[in-house]
Amino acid sequence: MRIYETLQPNQRTEFNVQGQFVYLHTASAPIQVQIDGALPITLAQYDQIKSDSMKTLVVENTSNQLNPVVIEIGYGSFSPSNSGHQVVVGNWPAIQQVTQYEPVKIANWPSSQTVSIANWKSVQAVKQSGDFVVSVSNDNSDHLSTVITLANGAGTLEKNTQRSKVILKADASNSADVLLDDYPLSKGEVITLSSTGALSFTGTDGDKIYCLEDVSA
């Protein structure tokens, strides 16, 4: 089970769950979790706790900022592939060179919006600085990165039949919510969709949506 939630400052939310572990896959700040009414435990990104079984999970954003989180829940134990390794990429795309243990090929940057990264096994976690989205791949998929800037109150991500999923992130400096059809994307909010069709956005001119598509190689 995977929970996607953008927590408001100091928001407290309860979920009905089943499993033996809770793994904090993504978070911009530490959160507190409480399993079946037990004492709260603070988790930072990539932290994991285990329980014999669980029925309820209370999640609290203890920070004073929006906190998009992704939480994995299941049986047994969770072993993330990126455990213990990380690369910090800052001020992208002004800084275009990344130092790593194995070669990375980046072509036609920044005029092209497609970045292909393959066979990156020694360093598998990337932390972003600012609002640019970076993805690491160990499979046979490519990742297409697009920035949509609203003009005349609208913007569109074109249809792509080879797309398996797309991650959308609203720019943290947007002036207002951006609507994906009728769904509002708050400033800094991140969602993942399994869709090959065109996506239409409406909102304030100049506001931005970052799109990262997984497509078949």
Backbone as a chain_set.jsonl record, in Angstrom:
{"seq": "MRIYETLQPNQRTEFNVQGQFVYLHTASAPIQVQIDGALPITLAQYDQIKSDSMKTLVVENTSNQLNPVVIEIGYGSFSPSNSGHQVVVGNWPAIQQVTQYEPVKIANWPSSQTVSIANWKSVQAVKQSGDFVVSVSNDNSDHLSTVITLANGAGTLEKNTQRSKVILKADASNSADVLLDDYPLSKGEVITLSSTGALSFTGTDGDKIYCLEDVSA", "coords": {"N": [[0.851, -1.192, 0.0], [0.542, 2.206, -0.831], [0.741, 5.526, 0.232], [-0.099, 8.688, -0.864], [0.189, 11.993, 0.022], [-0.296, 15.436, 0.548], [0.625, 17.267, 3.13], [-0.764, 19.798, 5.1], [0.578, 22.611, 7.026], [1.151, 21.497, 10.298], [-0.881, 19.628, 10.063], [-2.936, 16.818, 10.911], [-3.605, 13.502, 10.188], [-5.57, 10.553, 9.838], [-5.285, 7.125, 8.851], [-6.707, 4.056, 7.673], [-5.08, 1.037, 7.808], [-3.147, -1.898, 6.824], [-0.574, -4.066, 7.73], [2.991, -4.591, 8.399], [5.14, -2.916, 8.399], [6.197, 0.535, 8.209], [7.33, 2.771, 5.906], [8.993, 5.721, 5.19], [8.995, 7.076, 2.264], [9.166, 9.51, 0.809], [9.598, 12.87, 1.801], [9.537, 16.301, 2.683], [10.131, 17.299, 5.102], [10.632, 16.111, 8.515], [8.141, 13.875, 9.936], [5.545, 12.961, 12.314], [4.466, 9.746, 13.351], [1.871, 7.553, 14.438], [1.014, 4.449, 15.57], [-1.796, 2.486, 15.88], [-2.635, 3.877, 18.222], [-0.368, 3.954, 19.835], [2.662, 5.429, 21.334], [3.743, 8.468, 19.742], [6.064, 8.487, 16.974], [8.904, 9.948, 15.509], [9.662, 10.308, 12.111], [12.09, 10.633, 9.582], [12.832, 11.286, 6.079], [13.31, 8.237, 4.316], [13.36, 6.719, 6.655], [12.264, 3.862, 8.613], [9.798, 1.966, 10.352], [8.738, -0.892, 12.31], [6.048, -3.173, 13.044], [4.137, -5.683, 14.776], [1.573, -5.975, 13.773], [-0.822, -3.782, 12.253], [-3.561, -1.463, 12.382], [-4.496, 1.145, 12.353], [-3.105, 4.243, 11.294], [-1.756, 7.221, 12.244], [-0.764, 10.25, 10.926], [1.247, 13.085, 11.283], [2.078, 16.339, 10.364], [4.612, 18.061, 11.584], [5.878, 20.358, 10.927], [5.988, 23.859, 9.841], [5.312, 24.174, 7.2], [4.166, 23.282, 3.858], [4.103, 19.799, 3.238], [4.778, 17.426, 1.128], [4.265, 13.978, 1.134], [5.232, 10.533, 0.684], [4.294, 7.372, 1.583], [5.175, 4.063, 2.291], [3.518, 1.018, 3.008], [3.344, -2.256, 4.279], [3.721, -5.887, 4.421], [6.17, -7.92, 6.164], [9.378, -6.724, 5.574], [10.727, -3.627, 4.325], [13.016, -2.971, 1.774], [14.608, -0.456, 0.521], [15.986, 0.421, -2.687], [17.734, 2.557, -2.818], [19.001, 2.868, -0.413], [21.239, 4.341, 1.822], [22.796, 5.763, -0.018], [23.441, 8.834, -1.639], [23.158, 11.724, -3.769], [23.669, 15.151, -4.03], [22.154, 17.59, -5.932], [22.477, 20.816, -6.988], [21.108, 24.087, -7.731], [20.235, 23.621, -10.382], [19.26, 24.261, -13.806], [21.747, 25.602, -13.976], [24.158, 24.574, -12.992], [25.613, 22.009, -14.618], [27.035, 19.681, -14.538], [27.374, 16.535, -13.11], [28.951, 14.72, -10.61], [29.777, 11.336, -10.36], [29.957, 7.75, -9.667], [29.811, 6.106, -11.888], [29.658, 6.593, -15.481], [27.527, 9.22, -16.687], [25.342, 10.127, -19.238], [24.372, 13.089, -20.667], [22.624, 14.745, -23.015], [22.551, 17.553, -25.241], [21.819, 19.568, -23.413], [20.928, 22.765, -21.939], [18.931, 22.937, -23.927], [17.395, 20.814, -24.804], [14.699, 18.972, -23.301], [14.806, 16.401, -22.416], [16.256, 13.944, -20.43], [18.421, 11.266, -20.196], [19.32, 8.673, -18.12], [21.202, 5.93, -17.348], [22.042, 2.663, -16.01], [22.997, 3.43, -13.496], [24.235, 2.474, -10.825], [25.9, 2.55, -8.572], [25.457, 4.994, -7.277], [22.418, 5.891, -6.231], [20.426, 7.565, -5.244], [18.904, 10.738, -5.438], [18.88, 14.048, -4.394], [16.971, 17.004, -4.711], [17.558, 20.489, -5.361], [15.856, 23.457, -5.041], [13.339, 23.856, -7.563], [13.569, 22.048, -9.664], [13.061, 18.909, -11.157], [14.616, 15.779, -10.766], [15.274, 12.535, -11.984], [16.135, 9.13, -11.287], [17.076, 6.17, -12.959], [16.964, 2.646, -13.106], [15.971, 0.886, -14.917], [14.482, -0.114, -18.068], [13.278, 2.162, -19.003], [12.749, 5.492, -20.279], [12.972, 8.938, -19.269], [11.057, 11.767, -19.558], [11.332, 15.153, -19.141], [9.433, 18.001, -18.575], [8.621, 21.442, -18.519], [5.786, 23.259, -17.898], [4.542, 26.351, -18.584], [1.991, 28.467, -17.738], [-0.021, 30.178, -20.062], [-2.178, 32.656, -21.288], [-3.951, 31.763, -19.438], [-3.875, 28.959, -19.492], [-2.476, 25.623, -20.086], [-0.902, 22.714, -21.571], [-0.054, 19.258, -21.349], [1.05, 17.169, -23.766], [-0.596, 14.313, -25.346], [0.721, 10.994, -24.899], [1.304, 7.916, -25.944], [3.192, 6.083, -25.196], [3.73, 6.516, -22.615], [3.979, 5.479, -19.247], [3.547, 6.447, -16.688], [3.184, 9.656, -15.057], [4.763, 12.186, -13.201], [3.68, 15.004, -11.497], [4.432, 18.298, -10.506], [3.629, 21.203, -8.78], [4.93, 24.451, -9.088], [6.669, 25.852, -6.34], [6.626, 28.569, -6.053], [4.359, 29.478, -7.303], [1.562, 31.67, -7.942], [-1.012, 30.981, -7.275], [-3.407, 28.221, -6.872], [-3.102, 25.646, -9.37], [-5.249, 24.292, -11.755], [-5.852, 20.957, -12.591], [-7.809, 19.8, -14.855], [-10.536, 19.595, -12.867], [-9.14, 19.321, -10.556], [-7.338, 20.777, -7.919], [-3.987, 21.826, -7.855], [-1.901, 22.551, -5.353], [0.558, 25.029, -4.354], [3.785, 23.717, -4.653], [2.847, 21.093, -4.457], [2.888, 17.545, -5.126], [1.957, 15.016, -7.383], [1.224, 11.718, -8.707], [0.358, 10.225, -11.777], [-1.203, 7.626, -13.691], [-1.412, 7.718, -16.84], [-1.98, 8.064, -20.322], [-3.075, 9.995, -21.844], [-3.715, 13.418, -23.011], [-3.029, 16.138, -20.788], [-4.665, 18.784, -19.254], [-4.221, 22.065, -18.044], [-5.241, 24.829, -16.034], [-5.069, 28.235, -14.921], [-3.205, 30.881, -13.341], [-1.476, 33.143, -15.426], [1.943, 32.583, -16.137], [2.429, 30.941, -13.921], [3.764, 27.696, -13.027], [4.043, 24.209, -13.978], [5.78, 21.266, -13.293], [6.671, 18.41, -15.133], [7.306, 14.973, -15.17], [7.816, 12.284, -17.106], [7.506, 8.764, -17.346], [8.505, 6.697, -19.875], [8.29, 4.088, -22.366], [11.238, 2.427, -23.403]], "CA": [[0.0, 0.0, 0.0], [1.319, 3.452, -0.89], [-0.055, 6.711, 0.548], [0.373, 9.988, -1.351], [-0.55, 13.027, 0.749], [0.375, 16.713, 0.783], [0.168, 17.668, 4.454], [-0.71, 21.213, 5.439], [1.322, 22.829, 8.284], [0.57, 20.955, 11.538], [-2.038, 18.767, 9.77], [-2.935, 15.476, 11.507], [-4.517, 12.698, 9.37], [-5.603, 9.141, 10.219], [-5.534, 6.199, 7.763], [-6.912, 2.64, 7.979], [-3.993, 0.342, 7.115], [-2.813, -3.271, 7.2], [0.813, -4.34, 7.398], [3.961, -4.778, 9.477], [6.166, -1.867, 8.371], [5.908, 1.858, 7.656], [8.569, 3.323, 5.338], [8.786, 7.083, 4.677], [9.699, 7.127, 0.977], [9.406, 10.891, 0.398], [9.108, 13.908, 2.715], [10.387, 17.48, 2.689], [10.464, 17.564, 6.508], [10.221, 14.974, 9.352], [6.749, 13.787, 10.362], [5.28, 12.054, 13.425], [3.485, 8.707, 13.065], [1.345, 6.867, 15.62], [0.398, 3.19, 15.138], [-2.791, 1.892, 16.79], [-2.717, 4.597, 19.485], [0.878, 3.919, 20.602], [3.341, 6.715, 21.42], [4.181, 8.963, 18.432], [7.465, 8.305, 16.593], [9.296, 10.873, 14.457], [10.337, 9.695, 10.964], [12.623, 11.459, 8.505], [12.822, 10.582, 4.791], [13.999, 6.942, 4.257], [13.246, 5.973, 7.911], [11.302, 2.758, 8.595], [9.477, 1.334, 11.629], [8.046, -2.163, 12.148], [5.061, -3.534, 14.046], [3.597, -7.03, 14.525], [0.426, -5.729, 12.878], [-1.359, -2.435, 12.471], [-4.879, -1.2, 11.823], [-4.632, 2.589, 12.104], [-1.865, 5.02, 11.236], [-1.96, 8.666, 12.327], [0.393, 10.979, 10.399], [1.176, 14.503, 11.636], [3.123, 17.229, 9.852], [5.007, 18.918, 12.703], [6.542, 21.56, 10.428], [5.092, 24.969, 9.51], [5.302, 24.318, 5.756], [3.578, 22.159, 3.138], [4.997, 18.642, 3.287], [4.319, 16.296, 0.305], [4.851, 12.734, 1.619], [4.865, 9.241, 0.11], [4.511, 6.393, 2.649], [4.982, 2.662, 1.919], [3.04, 0.167, 4.097], [3.185, -3.623, 3.802], [4.102, -6.978, 5.309], [7.596, -8.26, 6.116], [10.181, -5.522, 5.728], [10.937, -2.921, 3.065], [14.432, -2.698, 1.519], [14.705, 0.475, -0.611], [17.201, 0.252, -3.483], [18.63, 3.69, -2.694], [19.401, 3.005, 0.975], [22.63, 4.614, 2.15], [23.519, 6.483, -1.067], [22.753, 10.016, -2.098], [23.876, 12.758, -4.486], [22.962, 16.415, -3.932], [22.258, 18.385, -7.15], [22.031, 22.147, -6.604], [21.036, 25.175, -8.71], [20.083, 23.052, -11.721], [20.279, 23.701, -14.682], [22.954, 26.405, -14.118], [25.24, 23.619, -12.827], [25.194, 20.95, -15.529], [27.886, 18.512, -14.411], [27.165, 15.734, -11.914], [30.031, 13.763, -10.385], [29.247, 10.073, -9.908], [30.88, 6.638, -9.757], [29.763, 5.564, -13.234], [29.365, 7.686, -16.412], [26.168, 9.653, -16.986], [25.307, 10.844, -20.505], [23.333, 14.098, -20.76], [22.83, 15.305, -24.347], [21.838, 18.751, -25.685], [21.232, 20.279, -22.261], [19.53, 22.676, -21.521], [17.97, 23.196, -24.994], [16.469, 19.685, -24.811], [14.1, 18.72, -22.003], [14.864, 14.965, -22.157], [17.484, 13.485, -19.799], [18.462, 9.805, -20.107], [20.332, 8.22, -17.169], [21.088, 4.468, -17.31], [23.087, 1.88, -15.347], [23.546, 4.194, -12.38], [24.016, 1.497, -9.76], [26.652, 2.867, -7.369], [24.803, 6.117, -6.627], [21.055, 5.656, -6.678], [19.462, 8.514, -4.689], [19.164, 12.123, -5.837], [18.107, 15.071, -3.714], [16.907, 18.18, -5.554], [17.609, 21.805, -4.754], [14.978, 24.302, -5.838], [12.108, 23.288, -8.085], [13.784, 21.201, -10.828], [12.877, 17.501, -10.819], [15.609, 14.86, -11.314], [14.864, 11.146, -11.789], [17.168, 8.115, -11.481], [16.449, 4.964, -13.51], [17.736, 1.415, -13.252], [15.212, -0.034, -15.762], [14.593, 0.154, -19.502], [12.433, 3.287, -19.342], [13.314, 6.829, -20.381], [12.233, 9.924, -18.499], [10.911, 13.037, -20.26], [11.071, 16.23, -18.198], [8.855, 19.146, -19.255], [8.104, 22.52, -17.688], [4.649, 23.93, -18.533], [4.268, 27.687, -18.063], [0.65, 28.834, -18.176], [-0.174, 31.377, -20.876], [-3.606, 32.847, -21.571], [-4.709, 31.024, -18.43], [-3.951, 27.515, -19.743], [-1.295, 24.9, -20.548], [-1.247, 21.326, -21.882], [0.937, 18.215, -21.578], [0.486, 16.444, -24.9], [-0.825, 12.872, -25.267], [1.893, 10.157, -25.175], [0.847, 6.529, -25.784], [4.278, 5.278, -24.627], [3.899, 6.934, -21.218], [3.389, 4.587, -18.24], [3.08, 7.304, -15.607], [3.745, 11.012, -15.072], [4.799, 12.876, -11.916], [3.414, 16.429, -11.667], [4.745, 19.115, -9.332], [3.338, 22.628, -8.922], [6.033, 25.299, -8.629], [6.436, 26.38, -4.994], [6.454, 30.023, -6.116], [3.135, 29.83, -8.023], [0.75, 32.69, -7.277], [-2.298, 30.4, -6.853], [-3.571, 26.829, -7.285], [-3.268, 25.34, -10.787], [-6.271, 23.253, -11.885], [-5.747, 19.859, -13.55], [-9.263, 19.673, -14.993], [-11.141, 20.209, -11.678], [-8.326, 19.016, -9.371], [-6.404, 21.879, -7.654], [-2.611, 21.534, -7.442], [-1.398, 23.636, -4.518], [1.972, 25.369, -4.526], [4.692, 22.7, -4.145], [2.213, 19.772, -4.37], [3.383, 16.531, -6.063], [1.067, 13.876, -7.581], [1.616, 10.779, -9.756], [-0.79, 9.732, -12.537], [-1.01, 6.617, -14.729], [-2.248, 8.236, -17.922], [-1.316, 8.322, -21.602], [-3.793, 11.053, -22.545], [-3.301, 14.802, -22.814], [-3.411, 16.715, -19.508], [-4.93, 20.211, -19.443], [-4.08, 22.853, -16.833], [-5.7, 26.217, -16.085], [-4.651, 28.991, -13.751], [-2.674, 32.222, -13.524], [-0.373, 33.236, -16.387], [3.282, 32.588, -15.545], [2.589, 29.838, -12.976], [4.423, 26.577, -13.702], [3.893, 22.811, -13.565], [6.874, 20.418, -13.736], [6.156, 17.101, -15.523], [8.336, 13.958, -15.378], [7.111, 11.151, -17.681], [8.157, 7.469, -17.588], [8.077, 6.189, -21.184], [8.952, 2.85, -22.78], [12.483, 2.67, -24.151]], "C": [[0.883, 1.237, 0.0], [0.364, 4.632, -0.676], [0.641, 7.94, -0.032], [-0.453, 11.061, -0.636], [0.312, 14.29, 0.844], [-0.196, 17.29, 2.074], [0.303, 19.177, 4.629], [0.113, 21.392, 6.724], [0.522, 22.353, 9.487], [-0.675, 20.1, 11.295], [-1.843, 17.383, 10.378], [-4.005, 14.651, 10.784], [-4.418, 11.232, 9.792], [-5.97, 8.283, 9.01], [-5.825, 4.811, 8.327], [-5.923, 1.835, 7.143], [-3.912, -1.106, 7.569], [-1.372, -3.52, 6.808], [1.673, -4.49, 8.635], [5.093, -3.757, 9.439], [5.589, -0.585, 7.796], [7.235, 2.45, 7.2], [8.267, 4.688, 4.731], [9.636, 7.272, 3.426], [10.085, 8.555, 0.596], [8.829, 11.828, 1.443], [10.068, 15.078, 2.652], [10.78, 17.891, 4.105], [10.026, 16.344, 7.325], [8.739, 15.048, 9.722], [6.674, 12.914, 11.612], [4.235, 11.028, 12.997], [3.111, 8.013, 14.369], [0.575, 5.654, 15.15], [-0.521, 2.664, 16.232], [-2.778, 2.544, 18.168], [-1.471, 4.561, 20.33], [1.52, 5.302, 20.621], [3.81, 7.156, 20.041], [5.682, 8.747, 18.229], [7.766, 9.265, 15.444], [10.07, 10.126, 13.378], [10.84, 10.783, 10.034], [12.585, 10.638, 7.215], [13.767, 9.376, 4.833], [13.995, 6.191, 5.585], [12.144, 4.926, 7.795], [11.059, 2.28, 10.019], [8.672, 0.075, 11.357], [7.095, -2.394, 13.314], [4.561, -4.934, 13.733], [2.409, -6.97, 13.583], [-0.068, -4.329, 13.165], [-2.715, -2.307, 11.786], [-5.086, 0.27, 11.516], [-3.256, 3.236, 12.123], [-2.232, 6.497, 11.233], [-0.666, 9.349, 11.895], [0.21, 12.456, 10.713], [2.363, 15.253, 11.056], [3.466, 18.215, 10.959], [5.717, 20.181, 12.249], [5.502, 22.629, 10.101], [5.064, 25.245, 8.014], [4.576, 23.137, 5.131], [4.582, 21.012, 3.065], [4.41, 17.513, 2.428], [5.025, 15.011, 0.751], [4.363, 11.554, 0.794], [5.253, 8.188, 1.135], [4.213, 5.004, 2.11], [4.55, 1.873, 3.154], [2.854, -1.24, 3.546], [3.618, -4.632, 4.847], [5.572, -7.333, 5.114], [8.411, -7.031, 6.425], [10.447, -4.93, 4.359], [12.415, -2.582, 2.925], [14.541, -1.779, 0.311], [16.023, 0.329, -1.341], [18.187, 1.381, -3.294], [19.163, 3.883, -1.28], [20.889, 3.285, 1.101], [23.407, 5.374, 1.112], [22.741, 7.717, -1.455], [23.717, 10.966, -2.8], [23.056, 14.025, -4.36], [23.225, 17.218, -5.199], [21.692, 19.756, -6.835], [22.032, 23.113, -7.771], [20.971, 24.683, -10.143], [19.102, 23.908, -12.504], [21.542, 24.537, -14.833], [24.203, 25.547, -13.941], [24.856, 22.367, -13.599], [26.034, 19.69, -15.4], [27.635, 17.824, -13.089], [28.308, 14.745, -11.789], [29.447, 12.493, -9.797], [30.279, 8.971, -10.139], [30.901, 6.008, -11.136], [29.309, 6.66, -14.189], [27.87, 7.939, -16.556], [26.215, 10.466, -18.263], [24.109, 11.784, -20.514], [23.563, 14.853, -22.061], [21.967, 16.539, -24.55], [21.16, 19.5, -24.545], [21.729, 21.704, -22.262], [18.52, 22.886, -22.627], [16.96, 22.063, -25.119], [15.932, 19.475, -23.411], [14.069, 17.238, -21.668], [16.228, 14.614, -21.588], [17.424, 11.975, -19.697], [19.618, 9.413, -19.202], [20.164, 6.714, -17.024], [22.27, 3.852, -16.571], [23.774, 2.653, -14.228], [23.324, 3.384, -11.114], [24.741, 1.879, -8.469], [26.011, 3.996, -6.582], [23.366, 6.14, -7.108], [20.045, 6.643, -6.127], [19.863, 9.918, -5.086], [18.281, 13.022, -5.008], [18.125, 16.33, -4.567], [17.033, 19.446, -4.721], [16.798, 22.748, -5.622], [13.821, 23.498, -6.378], [12.311, 22.362, -9.268], [13.767, 19.737, -10.42], [13.921, 16.658, -11.522], [15.154, 13.449, -11.02], [16.033, 10.222, -12.073], [16.51, 6.818, -11.931], [17.443, 3.825, -13.54], [17.012, 0.423, -14.158], [15.371, 0.377, -17.216], [13.702, 1.309, -19.944], [13.264, 4.553, -19.493], [12.417, 7.786, -19.607], [12.234, 11.247, -19.262], [10.508, 14.105, -19.258], [10.602, 17.471, -18.957], [8.394, 20.168, -18.225], [6.988, 23.231, -18.468], [4.424, 25.266, -17.839], [2.923, 28.153, -18.623], [0.664, 30.154, -18.945], [-1.627, 31.464, -21.311], [-4.465, 31.972, -20.673], [-4.72, 29.525, -18.602], [-2.593, 26.954, -20.17], [-1.656, 23.439, -20.734], [0.016, 20.47, -21.944], [0.35, 17.292, -22.636], [0.316, 14.951, -24.61], [0.45, 12.105, -25.619], [1.517, 8.703, -24.901], [1.922, 5.625, -25.211], [4.512, 5.6, -23.152], [3.24, 5.913, -20.281], [2.875, 5.366, -17.037], [3.729, 8.67, -15.756], [3.646, 11.583, -13.665], [4.633, 14.369, -12.186], [3.743, 17.164, -10.377], [4.437, 20.569, -9.643], [4.499, 23.427, -8.345], [5.692, 25.903, -7.268], [6.212, 27.89, -4.996], [5.226, 30.44, -6.922], [2.3, 30.833, -7.224], [-0.572, 32.136, -6.741], [-2.318, 28.926, -7.246], [-3.65, 26.749, -8.816], [-4.247, 24.178, -10.886], [-5.886, 22.256, -12.97], [-7.172, 19.369, -13.762], [-9.907, 20.363, -13.782], [-10.309, 19.984, -10.417], [-7.325, 20.15, -9.131], [-5.037, 21.351, -7.201], [-2.089, 22.732, -6.66], [0.084, 23.877, -4.789], [2.86, 24.298, -3.878], [4.12, 21.297, -4.107], [2.734, 18.848, -5.472], [2.356, 15.412, -6.147], [1.616, 13.005, -8.703], [0.37, 10.225, -10.427], [-0.353, 8.629, -13.5], [-1.933, 6.984, -15.882], [-1.406, 8.445, -19.164], [-1.948, 9.495, -22.339], [-3.211, 12.428, -22.283], [-3.835, 15.308, -21.465], [-3.529, 18.226, -19.683], [-4.915, 20.93, -18.095], [-4.644, 24.262, -17.066], [-5.272, 26.919, -14.813], [-4.133, 30.355, -14.15], [-1.499, 32.21, -14.489], [0.967, 33.335, -15.645], [3.499, 31.517, -14.502], [3.053, 28.592, -13.735], [4.028, 25.23, -13.099], [5.074, 22.036, -14.145], [6.341, 19.003, -13.981], [7.328, 16.16, -15.795], [7.634, 12.67, -15.816], [8.021, 9.919, -17.74], [7.629, 6.937, -18.908], [8.88, 4.95, -21.534], [10.151, 3.178, -23.634], [12.314, 2.23, -25.593]], "O": [[1.86, 1.309, 0.745], [-0.682, 4.723, -1.319], [1.807, 8.205, 0.26], [-1.682, 11.026, -0.693], [1.495, 14.223, 1.177], [-1.34, 17.742, 2.117], [1.35, 19.756, 4.342], [0.326, 20.418, 7.446], [-0.628, 22.746, 9.68], [-1.449, 19.868, 12.223], [-0.739, 16.837, 10.368], [-5.174, 15.038, 10.76], [-3.329, 10.729, 10.069], [-6.85, 8.649, 8.232], [-5.255, 4.426, 9.348], [-5.921, 1.933, 5.916], [-4.522, -1.495, 8.565], [-0.976, -3.223, 5.681], [1.177, -4.515, 9.762], [5.923, -3.728, 10.347], [4.637, -0.601, 7.016], [8.156, 2.614, 8.0], [7.4, 4.811, 3.867], [10.825, 7.582, 3.503], [11.194, 8.793, 0.118], [7.713, 11.623, 1.921], [11.281, 14.882, 2.575], [11.659, 18.733, 4.288], [9.141, 15.608, 6.888], [8.16, 16.13, 9.811], [7.628, 12.206, 11.934], [3.241, 11.376, 12.36], [3.926, 7.899, 15.284], [-0.405, 5.786, 14.417], [-0.091, 2.427, 17.361], [-2.897, 1.852, 19.178], [-1.481, 5.081, 21.446], [1.005, 6.239, 20.01], [4.232, 6.32, 19.241], [6.467, 8.814, 19.175], [6.972, 9.384, 14.51], [11.016, 9.398, 13.677], [10.123, 11.736, 9.729], [12.335, 9.433, 7.252], [14.89, 9.481, 5.327], [14.575, 5.108, 5.656], [11.216, 5.066, 6.998], [11.997, 2.192, 10.812], [8.006, -0.038, 10.328], [7.301, -1.887, 14.417], [4.553, -5.345, 12.573], [2.26, -7.817, 12.702], [0.239, -3.758, 14.211], [-2.984, -2.94, 10.765], [-5.761, 0.62, 10.548], [-2.367, 2.829, 12.87], [-2.93, 6.971, 10.337], [0.403, 9.06, 12.433], [-0.85, 13.023, 10.447], [3.513, 14.851, 11.236], [2.679, 19.119, 11.24], [6.12, 20.995, 13.079], [4.301, 22.36, 10.083], [4.83, 26.375, 7.585], [4.385, 22.109, 5.78], [5.774, 21.237, 2.854], [3.622, 16.715, 2.935], [6.255, 14.955, 0.748], [3.247, 11.557, 0.273], [6.418, 8.109, 1.525], [3.147, 4.768, 1.541], [5.137, 2.029, 4.225], [2.276, -1.415, 2.472], [3.853, -4.287, 6.006], [6.15, -7.087, 4.056], [8.17, -6.359, 7.428], [10.4, -5.633, 3.35], [13.01, -1.987, 3.823], [14.565, -2.262, -0.821], [17.065, 0.137, -0.714], [19.372, 1.205, -3.575], [19.716, 4.937, -0.967], [21.711, 2.552, 0.55], [24.593, 5.626, 1.321], [21.519, 7.666, -1.59], [24.907, 11.02, -2.491], [21.843, 13.982, -4.564], [24.378, 17.504, -5.521], [20.528, 19.858, -6.448], [22.842, 22.992, -8.69], [21.591, 25.273, -11.028], [18.105, 24.294, -11.895], [22.353, 24.249, -15.714], [25.196, 25.746, -14.64], [23.862, 21.724, -13.263], [25.766, 18.71, -16.095], [27.679, 18.47, -12.042], [28.611, 14.015, -12.733], [28.692, 12.558, -8.827], [31.336, 9.208, -10.724], [31.914, 5.426, -11.525], [28.627, 7.588, -13.753], [27.06, 7.013, -16.549], [27.02, 11.389, -18.384], [22.967, 11.343, -20.386], [24.579, 15.532, -22.209], [20.819, 16.592, -24.108], [20.049, 20.006, -24.702], [22.906, 21.892, -22.569], [17.332, 23.009, -22.328], [15.809, 22.293, -25.492], [16.621, 19.762, -22.433], [13.378, 16.84, -20.73], [17.251, 14.944, -22.188], [16.455, 11.443, -19.155], [20.766, 9.769, -19.468], [19.096, 6.254, -16.62], [23.353, 4.434, -16.51], [24.985, 2.544, -14.039], [22.334, 3.586, -10.41], [24.256, 1.568, -7.381], [26.015, 3.97, -5.351], [23.119, 6.386, -8.288], [18.877, 6.572, -6.512], [21.048, 10.251, -5.07], [17.074, 12.801, -4.917], [19.173, 16.699, -5.097], [16.669, 19.479, -3.546], [17.034, 22.828, -6.828], [13.362, 22.557, -5.73], [11.323, 21.912, -9.849], [14.4, 19.365, -9.431], [14.111, 16.787, -12.731], [14.689, 13.176, -9.914], [16.831, 10.475, -12.976], [15.502, 6.403, -11.359], [18.596, 3.989, -13.937], [17.372, -0.754, -14.186], [16.286, 1.125, -17.559], [13.398, 1.432, -21.13], [14.342, 4.674, -18.912], [11.257, 7.484, -19.327], [13.297, 11.784, -19.576], [9.474, 13.99, -18.601], [11.282, 17.941, -19.869], [7.844, 19.807, -17.185], [7.22, 23.743, -19.563], [4.147, 25.306, -16.64], [2.743, 28.225, -19.839], [1.29, 31.124, -18.518], [-2.235, 30.453, -21.663], [-5.536, 31.503, -21.06], [-5.498, 28.848, -17.929], [-1.689, 27.694, -20.559], [-2.613, 22.96, -20.126], [1.028, 20.883, -22.509], [-0.713, 16.703, -22.437], [0.993, 14.394, -23.745], [1.182, 12.502, -26.526], [1.422, 8.301, -23.741], [1.621, 4.513, -24.779], [5.394, 5.02, -22.519], [2.089, 5.528, -20.487], [1.874, 4.983, -16.432], [4.705, 8.826, -16.49], [2.606, 11.49, -13.013], [5.354, 14.939, -13.005], [3.381, 16.718, -9.288], [4.914, 21.113, -10.638], [4.994, 23.128, -7.258], [4.586, 26.399, -7.056], [5.664, 28.432, -4.036], [5.054, 31.626, -7.203], [2.329, 30.844, -5.993], [-1.187, 32.739, -5.862], [-1.379, 28.429, -7.868], [-4.182, 27.644, -9.472], [-4.095, 23.182, -10.179], [-5.626, 22.633, -14.112], [-7.693, 18.607, -12.947], [-9.836, 21.587, -13.67], [-10.71, 20.398, -9.33], [-6.54, 20.468, -10.024], [-4.947, 20.536, -6.283], [-1.86, 23.801, -7.228], [0.769, 23.039, -5.376], [2.708, 24.004, -2.693], [4.845, 20.368, -3.752], [2.99, 19.283, -6.595], [1.917, 14.899, -5.117], [2.375, 13.477, -9.549], [-0.568, 9.803, -9.751], [0.742, 8.69, -14.06], [-3.103, 6.6, -15.893], [-0.278, 8.932, -19.094], [-1.415, 9.945, -23.353], [-2.327, 12.591, -21.442], [-4.941, 14.958, -21.053], [-2.615, 18.872, -20.195], [-5.517, 20.467, -17.127], [-4.533, 24.81, -18.163], [-5.127, 26.295, -13.761], [-4.553, 30.923, -15.158], [-0.618, 31.357, -14.382], [1.102, 34.067, -14.664], [4.649, 31.193, -14.204], [2.777, 28.441, -14.925], [3.727, 25.113, -11.911], [5.349, 22.127, -15.341], [5.637, 18.454, -13.133], [8.236, 16.498, -16.555], [6.944, 12.033, -15.02], [9.18, 10.025, -18.141], [6.422, 6.744, -19.052], [10.004, 4.773, -21.066], [10.11, 4.076, -24.475], [13.247, 2.35, -26.388]]}, "num_chains": 1, "name": "protein.A"}
